[in-house]
């Protein structure tokens, strides 16, 4: 059985300047490595402010190829520290096809795999359907030096189907790089409930699948370019839950920080023996899940 | 749009005598009706102590046909109070086929439908695979006078697939009659985490599906007939969550009581507009859910 390994979530505030974000990410990754982190995850689209707050053709200039400048820089960081790095990037696949993509760089700096975000949101100030072509690689978990790592991104976290299909690939952990925040006008009335629902449904995935779940969000207020709704206050609260749904580590709602937790495949084994949900799935009766809705 | 309606969960302690349990259920249902409850749900297998703590051929004598004595008695209660009643029964379908079945009795006393528990557990002191043939009716929601009511039972609550397929039938509420408790030897170390996981995963179903969730458990310590592991302390904690996953009402862990909550289809409508998860499901990519596990 795989040995226990330490994961670290890099909760960042993004600067306007893309180079500054890469430099900050590398500095925080180095710090994480010194703390014993073996698998590190960056927030969603960490190279820039969250650009989907408006629809603007020129923003596609931010996209890059994979492999490309970000993965080359981070591959060096990964190799230098012998650390797996999960990086969420704005991928330019070809002219007119862009994806919201997670790249897994193994501890030797080699690319272990990529996952292209499957569920694409579209909501005021989160105009992602404009930027991102839905992923066509399916749900993915990749073998790395330390463990098998399931890759999902943000909006995927609201879909039990995504968690299940990724866990079914023997993932030890489901990683969710995230960019979720409060609309200032909604925060007072719904802020607590929104952050709580976000955490609860992901803890639910941990429980349903007997798998660790790690969600890495950004922090900080980012104004809206066109003043629509003022902007978004990204609410941090990055966390790691164990296969029983218990929170092992949790970050603040407003500070840059690194949180760490140990993932032990033995805990996963024991949890699934106690609550053997996979044994009893009614796979003969789940065909309707490929329908949009009932009659 | 359907009007708001009030649901009530009847959290009971079971007596040895089956008639006493029926009488107590009817008394509590009457009390609930006087409190304005329009849809009431009883705990799983409310006619008897939880009999699956041991494997014994003679216990099949407890099973009854549907319609049968329990539904006849409860149909009268339903009609008398103009109240929908959800009753969980040990169903004898024919010689050698028994089910763990939920019956929905409409406000006029007529049977709105039955659901036969799809996911059957088997765990020390919960030897359900011995007693219950897995349901073959699929997942079900039934139209009633007050709303469309999704029917699930206990172990189903650990399966996001079951919640999804039931919600996809336009259910306003997912009901889970339940019999879950602590093994005395595990309670101190794991009791809190177990009850919390049980609630969390079901709140997750509410959030994922934008649907009300109502879980009705029993309370009380029931000894094990063969002294194995002493017995089970059923932990109550019956609750109703709204489509945002917020707890609207919650019962104690050890007392008989009725909890009530209002279900408003407008809240469901608004929640799904704000978080339109159904819109973005990747139904082209969910085929693997009918597999047992990955390669």
Interface residues (C-beta under 8 A of the other chain):
Chain A: X118 X119 X120 X121 X123 X134 X138 X139 X155 X158 X159 X160 X161 X162 X163 X164 X165 X168 X169 X170 X193 X196 X197 X200 X201 X203 X204 X205 X207 X208 X244 X245 X246 X275 X276 X277 X278 X280 X281 X282 X283 X284 X285 X286 X287 X288 X289 X290 X291 X292 X293 X294
Chain B: X118 X119 X120 X121 X123 X134 X138 X139 X155 X158 X159 X160 X161 X162 X163 X164 X165 X168 X169 X170 X193 X196 X197 X200 X201 X203 X204 X205 X207 X208 X244 X245 X246 X275 X276 X277 X278 X280 X281 X282 X283 X284 X285 X286 X287 X288 X289 X290 X291 X292 X293 X294
